Amino acid sequence: MKTIAHYSQLVMPDHLNNVGTLFGGQMISWMDIAAAKTSYRFLRGTGAWGAVTRAIDQVEFKEPVFGGEWVTFTGTVLDAGKTSIRVKVEAHAESRNENMRIACTAIITMVAVKEDSPGNFVKFPHGKIVD
Ligand SMILES: CC(C)(COP(=O)(O)OP(=O)(O)OC[C@H]1O[C@@H](n2cnc3c(N)ncnc32)[C@H](O)[C@@H]1OP(=O)(O)O)[C@@H](O)C(=O)NCCC(=O)NCCS
């Protein structure tokens, strides 16, 4: 079964750019957190401390998002290597009057890490496969 995680954010005034829509860098930050949550769930029980972001690819801003809307992020593990986890993240925006619409997509590669000495994290073979 695929590992999936969800995460939601309300778009507040501080999140907007100069044209009054959600700032792209803010969107990517939230996409990254969604990938982190997805990999955290995937890594449960492996001995990994967590995962760090190695690459963010194929980012597409498909629709603008406006203040006051909710954005829900869905992370899905596509596949996993020795230490890496490739996560597809989709952001759906939701206004009061419309159905959910796809606002942003990306492929984010996370790498499992473990602390080898205080404050020093190194990549960690997670030993998991994706069905
Ligand atoms: C993550 C990190 C520990 C990996 O160490 P590294 O020596 O670069 O490791 P590797 O080059 O072997 O890459 C690790 C894995 O990522 C994959 N990878 C490397 N570059 C990649 C890229 N551009 N795109 C996708 N996957 C990539 C490798 O194929 C490897 O996968 P595998 O172990 O499943 O086969 C190190 O690169 C690092 O600390 N990067 C900074 C992370 C960071 O600060 N992120 C932002 C904050 S979360």
The ligand as an ORCA input file, in Angstrom:
! r2SCAN-3c Opt
* xyz 0 1
  C      20.994     14.609      1.990
  C      22.493     14.354      2.126
  C      22.807     13.907      3.561
  C      22.814     13.209      1.161
  O      24.192     12.998      1.176
  P      24.958     12.745     -0.201
  O      26.351     12.363      0.114
  O      24.706     13.915     -1.105
  O      24.237     11.452     -0.732
  P      24.072     10.877     -2.195
  O      24.720     11.685     -3.242
  O      24.461      9.416     -2.083
  O      22.505     10.930     -2.404
  C      21.629     10.293     -1.490
  C      20.430      9.800     -2.268
  O      19.806     10.908     -2.934
  C      19.728     10.650     -4.341
  N      19.957     11.903     -5.044
  C      21.088     12.614     -5.064
  N      20.916     13.708     -5.813
  C      19.638     13.689     -6.267
  C      18.881     14.552     -7.107
  N      19.396     15.675     -7.615
  N      17.614     14.213     -7.373
  C      17.073     13.092     -6.845
  N      17.763     12.219     -6.046
  C      19.031     12.532     -5.775
  C      20.829      9.638     -4.628
  O      20.525      8.898     -5.802
  C      20.775      8.803     -3.371
  O      19.687      7.915     -3.437
  P      19.781      6.359     -2.944
  O      20.593      6.293     -1.691
  O      18.338      5.999     -2.675
  O      20.374      5.581     -4.065
  C      23.333     15.622      1.762
  O      23.273     15.831      0.365
  C      22.820     16.852      2.478
  O      23.000     16.994      3.682
  N      22.161     17.754      1.728
  C      21.576     18.956      2.333
  C      20.145     18.629      2.830
  C      19.465     19.873      3.315
  O      20.059     20.695      3.987
  N      18.182     20.014      2.954
  C      17.424     21.184      3.282
  C      16.879     21.155      4.658
  S      15.788     19.776      4.962
*
